[in-house]
Amino acid sequence: MDLSALRVPVIAAPMAGGPSTPELVAAVSAAGGFGYLAAGYLTPDALREKIAATRALTDSPFGVNVFVPARLDEQRQGADVEAYRGELLAVADALGVELPQPRWDDTDHFADKIDLLVDDPVDTVSFTFGCPGAEVVRRLQSAGSDVVVTVTDADEALAAAREGADALCVQGSQAGGHRSTHRVDAIPNDLSYVDLLREVRSVSALPLVAAGGIADGREAARALSLGAVAVQAGTAFLLADKAGTSAAHRAGLQDPALDRSVVTRAFSGRPARGLRNQFVRDHDAQSVPVFPVVDQLTKPIRAAAAKVEDHQLVSLWAGTRWQGLRPAAAAEVVAALAPVDDRRR
Ligand SMILES: Cc1cc2nc3c(=O)[nH]c(=O)nc-3n(C[C@H](O)[C@H](O)[C@H](O)COP(=O)(O)O)c2cc1C
């Protein structure tokens, strides 16, 4: 798919952990935009099922987003995961759950997911947390997919271009969810998509998709006027009817007492932007930069809290533009994000 040729230049961001669903992808493409499934945290079998379910709902092209694994042997050195585990024992006890022992293998099954996507290609494969390697890019392109790499600075953009990516998703610091820094232990910059479009454009002529804090058609028009071919929004879709956002997440997003969106490693070990709830207040300072090991450590806590709809102990991923979000049909969200100039036509 040529992302610069969308009827409405609005992309529903891949949102791992539940919000991205086949139904959301189908509704967004029916409204003229483009949708992604999120492969992160899924088993390869679950990903295969979601791709099939999406195809059963729509003939439109769609994408799949994959997490690039970071080297665990490097992360393991010096990171005191045991100490963080110790910090979390009291909250786990209170919820009646056991915390797992850290696992140091690729629990996200990167290679199997790539094999699956080569065997059964989708329109576009995007990557976050790194570049997948030139060989992976070549295999996916030979299978007929376009490859997009998410970047947060000019160096990452250069690396993605060197590997042969077809387009870049430029993710600014206002973005909800994980920051796509290519190193787990990187201190994320605070550049907005506006700054980043300029930086990345100075080193690459690839088509650029803008992401991070884009919540209305005016902002989308601004991104396009700065050279983006489309905008990618996540937070704006979290309360959409077809999104699989959990009840606890939905409640947290609408709790006026939670009034700060912050970047934290507390839940997963990677920097991610979400609302500052009790878990973030209590544990942000102690977390260690190890992903997805910390994510697995906190998973039973998040799952138990989600079950009882306690939004103080789950990750409430949200970008800086979450206030004022209301439940809406996915098509309404696409229409609200359509660049204002398009709507005037
Ligand atoms: C709940 C949530 C989950 C996300 N999961 C992913 C993901 O799996 N892969 C990815 O590339 N980006 C993910 N993102 C980031 C989005 O791709 C995008 O950069 C971000 O949502 C844009 O900022 P906005 O939330 O302000 O619109 C996620 C964002 C949110 C809010």
The ligand as a Gaussian input file, in Angstrom:
#p B3LYP/6-31G(d) Opt

LIG

0 1
 C       -2.139000       1.427000      24.021000
 C       -1.040000       1.640000      23.030000
 C       -0.342000       0.541000      22.559000
 C        0.654000       0.713000      21.582000
 N        1.286000      -0.391000      21.078000
 C        2.145000      -0.245000      20.028000
 C        2.655000      -1.385000      19.341000
 O        2.344000      -2.527000      19.662000
 N        3.504000      -1.164000      18.311000
 C        3.849000       0.108000      17.891000
 O        4.608000       0.236000      16.932000
 N        3.371000       1.183000      18.519000
 C        2.532000       1.041000      19.559000
 N        1.999000       2.159000      20.164000
 C        2.453000       3.507000      19.722000
 C        1.723000       3.957000      18.470000
 O        2.204000       3.265000      17.333000
 C        1.906000       5.465000      18.183000
 O        3.266000       5.790000      18.069000
 C        1.266000       6.346000      19.236000
 O        0.041000       5.848000      19.654000
 C        1.083000       7.755000      18.661000
 O        0.790000       8.681000      19.663000
 P       -0.701000       8.972000      20.200000
 O       -1.001000       7.832000      21.110000
 O       -0.556000      10.264000      20.898000
 O       -1.613000       9.001000      19.015000
 C        1.001000       2.021000      21.136000
 C        0.286000       3.114000      21.630000
 C       -0.732000       2.947000      22.553000
 C       -1.489000       4.154000      23.034000

